[in-house]
Amino acid sequence: MKFIKLNIGKEERMINLTHVQEILPENKPEGVKARVVYTSGEILPVEDSFSHIHYLLHLNHLITK
């Protein structure tokens, strides 16, 4: 299983990438910079930037090869 750690509100949370359908950029004033959409349809607002998440996914891919 692949996991990345993201900032959700005031806490860090491990996200299991096997259940993620897509990650979308967001630009909202309340600090939400991206949305993680699960295969179940749940949407998780994330405070990490989309580019930072993309970087984490790239590192995760390199490490798990």
C-alpha positions as semicolon CSV with decimal commas, in nm:
position;residue;x (nm);y (nm);z (nm)
1;M;0,000;0,000;0,000
2;K;0,112;0,353;-0,070
3;F;0,056;0,635;0,177
4;I;0,132;1,007;0,189
5;K;0,094;1,243;0,483
6;L;-0,122;1,553;0,420
7;N;-0,241;1,845;0,632
8;I;-0,614;1,826;0,696
9;G;-0,726;2,122;0,905
10;K;-0,495;2,141;1,205
11;E;-0,383;1,778;1,188
12;E;-0,169;1,559;0,967
13;R;-0,334;1,252;0,823
14;M;-0,200;0,951;0,635
15;I;-0,380;0,909;0,302
16;N;-0,400;0,558;0,152
17;L;-0,345;0,615;-0,219
18;T;-0,511;0,288;-0,319
19;H;-0,849;0,443;-0,230
20;V;-0,790;0,779;-0,402
21;Q;-0,969;0,842;-0,731
22;E;-0,818;1,183;-0,806
23;I;-0,651;1,486;-0,652
24;L;-0,772;1,824;-0,773
25;P;-0,629;2,174;-0,726
26;E;-0,844;2,419;-0,530
27;N;-0,810;2,786;-0,448
28;K;-1,028;2,885;-0,156
29;P;-0,963;3,162;0,096
30;E;-1,011;2,936;0,400
31;G;-0,678;2,760;0,338
32;V;-0,799;2,471;0,121
33;K;-0,553;2,429;-0,166
34;A;-0,649;2,085;-0,297
35;R;-0,920;1,820;-0,277
36;V;-0,864;1,447;-0,247
37;V;-1,152;1,250;-0,400
38;Y;-1,186;0,892;-0,276
39;T;-1,332;0,609;-0,483
40;S;-1,620;0,604;-0,232
41;G;-1,708;0,961;-0,335
42;E;-1,585;1,122;-0,012
43;I;-1,405;1,453;-0,072
44;L;-1,131;1,558;0,165
45;P;-1,019;1,926;0,168
46;V;-0,641;1,954;0,200
47;E;-0,428;2,251;0,308
48;D;-0,116;2,130;0,124
49;S;-0,064;2,285;-0,219
50;F;-0,141;2,081;-0,528
51;S;0,223;2,109;-0,641
52;H;0,344;1,981;-0,302
53;I;0,108;1,682;-0,324
54;H;0,231;1,613;-0,678
55;Y;0,589;1,621;-0,546
56;L;0,501;1,375;-0,265
57;L;0,336;1,141;-0,516
58;H;0,646;1,155;-0,736
59;L;0,872;1,072;-0,440
60;N;0,641;0,791;-0,331
61;H;0,653;0,644;-0,681
62;L;1,034;0,655;-0,687
63;I;1,063;0,496;-0,342
64;T;0,821;0,212;-0,409
65;K;0,973;0,105;-0,744
